[in-house]
Structures are given as C-alpha cells and as structure tokens.
Amino acid sequence: MSDQLREEEIISYYNTVVQTKLHNYLYGNPRVDAVWKTILAYKPKQNTPLKVLEVGCGVGGVCSRMHKKWPNAYITGIDISTKSIEIANKLFANSKTKFVEGILTPETFNETFDLIIFMDVYEHIAVHDRPTVHAAIKKLLNNKGRLVLSVPTPHNLKWSAVHKPETMQPVDEHISLSVVNQLALDTDTEVLLYKIKDIWNVGDYAHIVFEKNSDFEKAFFHSKPVSFQHKIARGINRIQNKLMGRIKEMNARKKLK
C-alpha cells in the first residue's frame, strides 16, 4: 500500500469516529478528564502558557477548555480529520483559538509554543513517521516549554488486541520506555513525569511530561553551599549513623566470634 493510500485510509477512519469525539465532548470522558488534570498540574512551571498546540485535537473540546482556562493564550489545534476540523471551527474557533487540518511536520507552523499536547495521539503515529514528528516538536517547543503525552500502556494495547479488537485503530503502536527515551533524545527534552493511570482498568494509561530546558543542569545543580539548616540536618544524621554503626559493629563482632 502506498503512503498516499495509507494516509487516505487513516483520514477516512478518523472521519468516521467524529460522532464519538463529539459525544465525548458533550457528555464527558474519564480518560480526557484525567489528562486535563495532568495538563493543569504540569503546564510550564514559570507562568501560564501563552501559546499552546494540541496535536490530534479532534473536534476541539480540549482546546476549548484551555481557552476558558487561559483566555489570554493563543490555542492551536491540528488534526488529520477533515470533519473534525470542520466541527471544531464551527464550535470553538475565535480570535484566540484556531484549528488546522493536516499532519505535524517541521514545516507546518512558523511559530513556537510553550505547551504541546498529544492526548492519546502519539501511539497512532507510525514508527517510520516518528522522526518527522520529533523534528517538528524540537523546532516548535520553546525553551522551558513542556510536552504532555497520554498513551495507552503496552499491556493495555496487548489486551485490547485480543479481547476488544474492534477498538484498535489503523495504527496502534506500543509506547514503551525505550520509545519515551528516544522521543526525549530526539527533541532535546527531559522526562519530568512518567505515571501509570487507572482509567477503565488498572494500569491502562500512562501520562508523560517532557520539558525542554537549555540550562537543565543549571536548574538542578547549584555550586553554592547548601543551607545552614541542611548542614545541621546532615550533621545530626551523620551522628545517628555513627552511633548505629557502633551498635551494629558490636553485634556483628559477637556473632562472628
């Protein structure tokens, strides 16, 4: 199958599930709600994000949430589904929120972002397409910017392939820790969070947060001495360890006689 036919098949699939996405927006979805909490907790540390990109935005429900939460931010959603973008534009587009039909490449945008979100999207990117997406993230993410992913765990996908094959999508890749590590390496980011979540089943999703920080080492290491309180606590701990060490030594000597 040619790449063009493959892309057409994927677009067609996502056009057919638009009603499900719309239903999730209208009536809620625990998977989306869980990711929203992670986004709020792990937005860029310094301040409210001024420019946000959601990749695979669907009908725009989460972009709408972000616009309401951060009304001064510019929100951009991109999705491969023509119908999803059509609905998103009708429901949520405004002067601060826009939607783009297409795929993410380094040439897609001529701007950079403080926060980039892949909500249950990254696993649907084919392995051979990852380098292009990684290059785009590296180019588009601002320094001190953050990348938030939610993905099904490999165990979840293995179970679904056997017990719920009808839920599998045209591309469903396993996102292992080695994949996460490669994404961090390719995008010059550090992993701040990898947390397993229980949504419908125990351990079925993972939330992952990355940060691009050109002075990452400086942010976590300071050449200045630790505080006086820290020194006191360390000294007390050293004395306690020495006393306990003597007791352990005495006990050990008795047993070794």
Backbone hydrogen bonds, N-H to C=O, Kabsch-Sander energy under -0.5 kcal/mol:
donor,donor_aa,acceptor,acceptor_aa,energy
6,R,2,S,-2.4
7,E,3,D,-2.4
8,E,4,Q,-2.3
9,E,5,L,-2.3
10,I,6,R,-2.1
11,I,7,E,-2.6
12,S,8,E,-2.3
13,Y,9,E,-2.2
14,Y,10,I,-2.3
15,N,11,I,-1.9
16,T,12,S,-1.3
16,T,13,Y,-0.7
17,V,13,Y,-0.7
18,V,15,N,-0.8
21,K,17,V,-1.8
22,L,18,V,-2.6
23,H,19,Q,-2.4
24,N,20,T,-2.3
25,Y,21,K,-1.8
26,L,22,L,-2.4
27,Y,23,H,-3.0
28,G,24,N,-1.5
33,D,29,N,-2.5
34,A,30,P,-2.0
35,V,31,R,-1.7
36,W,32,V,-2.3
37,K,33,D,-1.6
38,T,34,A,-1.5
39,I,35,V,-2.7
40,L,36,W,-2.2
41,A,37,K,-2.0
42,Y,38,T,-2.1
52,V,74,Y,-2.7
53,L,115,L,-2.6
54,E,76,T,-2.8
55,V,53,L,-0.6
55,V,117,I,-3.0
56,G,54,E,-0.5
56,G,78,I,-2.8
57,C,54,E,-0.5
57,C,78,I,-1.7
60,G,57,C,-1.9
64,S,60,G,-2.1
65,R,61,G,-1.7
66,M,62,V,-2.5
67,H,63,C,-2.2
68,K,64,S,-2.1
69,K,65,R,-2.3
70,W,66,M,-3.2
73,A,70,W,-2.1
74,Y,50,L,-3.1
75,I,73,A,-0.6
75,I,96,K,-3.2
76,T,52,V,-2.5
77,G,98,K,-2.4
78,I,54,E,-2.4
79,D,100,V,-1.9
82,T,80,I,-0.6
85,I,81,S,-2.0
86,E,82,T,-2.0
87,I,83,K,-2.2
88,A,84,S,-2.7
89,N,85,I,-2.5
90,K,86,E,-1.6
91,L,87,I,-2.5
92,F,88,A,-3.0
93,A,88,A,-0.9
93,A,89,N,-0.7
94,N,97,T,-2.3
97,T,94,N,-0.5
98,K,75,I,-2.4
100,V,77,G,-3.0
102,G,79,D,-2.3
105,T,103,I,-0.6
108,T,105,T,-1.5
113,F,140,L,-3.3
114,D,51,K,-2.5
115,L,51,K,-1.4
116,I,146,R,-2.3
117,I,53,L,-2.7
118,F,148,V,-2.8
119,M,55,V,-0.6
120,D,118,F,-1.0
120,D,150,S,-1.7
124,H,121,V,-2.2
125,I,122,Y,-1.7
126,A,124,H,-0.6
129,D,126,A,-1.6
130,R,126,A,-0.8
130,R,127,V,-1.0
133,V,129,D,-1.8
134,H,130,R,-3.2
135,A,131,P,-2.3
136,A,132,T,-1.8
137,I,133,V,-2.4
138,K,134,H,-2.6
139,K,135,A,-1.8
140,L,136,A,-2.6
141,L,137,I,-2.3
142,N,113,F,-3.1
142,N,140,L,-0.5
144,K,212,K,-3.4
145,G,142,N,-2.2
146,R,114,D,-2.3
147,L,210,F,-2.1
148,V,116,I,-2.7
149,L,208,I,-3.1
150,S,118,F,-1.9
151,V,206,A,-2.4
153,T,204,D,-1.7
157,L,153,T,-2.1
158,K,154,P,-2.5
159,W,155,H,-2.3
160,S,156,N,-2.7
161,A,157,L,-2.4
162,V,158,K,-1.0
163,H,159,W,-3.1
164,K,160,S,-2.2
167,T,164,K,-2.1
168,M,165,P,-1.2
173,E,123,E,-3.3
175,I,152,P,-0.5
176,S,174,H,-1.1
180,V,176,S,-2.1
181,N,177,L,-2.5
182,Q,178,S,-2.0
183,L,179,V,-2.3
184,A,180,V,-2.1
185,L,181,N,-2.4
186,D,182,Q,-2.7
187,T,183,L,-1.5
188,D,184,A,-0.6
188,D,185,L,-0.7
189,T,184,A,-2.2
190,E,211,E,-2.5
192,L,190,E,-0.6
192,L,209,V,-2.9
193,L,209,V,-1.6
195,K,207,H,-2.5
197,K,205,Y,-3.7
199,I,197,K,-0.7
199,I,201,N,-0.9
204,D,197,K,-0.6
204,D,201,N,-1.3
205,Y,197,K,-1.8
206,A,151,V,-2.9
207,H,195,K,-2.6
208,I,149,L,-2.8
209,V,193,L,-2.0
210,F,147,L,-2.8
211,E,190,E,-2.3
212,K,145,G,-2.4
213,N,211,E,-0.6
216,F,213,N,-1.6
219,A,215,D,-1.9
220,F,216,F,-1.0
220,F,217,E,-0.8
221,F,217,E,-1.4
231,K,227,S,-2.0
232,I,228,F,-2.4
233,A,229,Q,-2.5
234,R,230,H,-2.4
235,G,231,K,-2.4
236,I,232,I,-2.6
237,N,233,A,-2.2
238,R,234,R,-1.9
239,I,235,G,-2.2
240,Q,236,I,-2.5
241,N,237,N,-2.4
242,K,238,R,-2.0
243,L,239,I,-2.5
244,M,240,Q,-2.6
245,G,241,N,-2.2
246,R,242,K,-2.0
247,I,243,L,-2.0
248,K,244,M,-2.6
249,E,245,G,-2.5
250,M,246,R,-2.5
251,N,247,I,-2.2
252,A,248,K,-2.6
253,R,249,E,-2.6
254,K,250,M,-1.9
255,K,251,N,-1.9
256,L,252,A,-1.7
257,K,253,R,-0.7
257,K,254,K,-0.7
